[in-house]
Amino acid sequence: MIRDYLSEESEKQIIERFNSMDFHCIFCNNPNPLDKTNVHCEQERLNFYPPGQDMSPYKDLRSSLRVSAFLICPLCKNKFFVNILDQGKINKLK
């Protein structure tokens, strides 16, 4: 069964796991991790039906989880946008 919304507790855990990941600047090679801001987590359904055909709640193939954030290098002040998409397990059409 596909849940429509993440629970508040699950969302906090996912954001904590994301915040535990270290990202480094690709421009100045700063050894310190980038600062994370505006970390956002959302769940959405992916529609694999042809354009013009509505998505059926009973035939959804997968649900996706997206975590996005702005990352800022404390040394050179470059700003990056990171978007991680977890599409979950794939179910084959019957």
N, C-alpha and C positions, 0 to 999 in steps of 0.2 A: 504494500500500500504506500502511496506517495503522500507525504505530509505537505500541506500547503504552506505552513509557516514554521520556522524554527522556534523552539522555545527560547526564552530569554537566557536560561542557563546554558543551553547548547551554544547559543550565539556567543556568550561570554567565553566559553571554553575554546571555541574556534578562534576567536580574536586573540586569546592568550597564546595559543599555539602559533598563530601567525607572528605575534610580537616576539616570540622566542627565536624566530629565524633571523639570521644576520645577513644583511645586504651590504655590499661595499661599493664605493664609487668607482665607476668605470672610466672616469676622466682623470682624476688626480691620484688614483691608487692609494687613497687614504686607508691605513690599516684598521681604523676605527669604523664600527658599523654606522650606517646611515640612520638619521633620526626619522621616526615614523610619525605621520600625522594623518588625521581624518581616516582612520581605519574603519572600513565599513564591510558588513557581511550581509548577504542576501541570498535567498533561495528562489529559483525560478524554474519553470518547466520549459523544456525544449520541444519544439514542434517539428516533427519529421514528416509531416504530411505535405502534399503539393500545395503551391500557392492557391488560395481561394477555397481550400477545404479546411473546415474548422477542426480544431484540436478536440478530441474526445477525452474526457477525464478518465474513461475506462480503457483507453488504448494508448496512453502516454508511454513512450519508450523509456524515458529517463528524466530524472530531476537533476538540476545542476545547482552547485553551490559556488558562489562567487565572493572572493575577498579582494577588496581593492584598497589602496592606500597611496598617499603621497610620501615620498622619501626625499630627505634633504641631506646633502653632504655638509657636515659641520665645518669642513675645511675650505672647500671651493664654492660652497653655496649653490651648487647645481641641484635642480629639482627633478625628480623622476616620478613617474606614475606606474605603479605595479598593479596588475590585474591577474589574479590567479583563479582559474576556473576548474573546478572539480566536477566532472560530468557523471561520476558514479559508475555503477555497473551497467553494462549494456545488455538489454534483453532483446533477443531476436524475434522478428515477426513470425507469426505462425501461418 
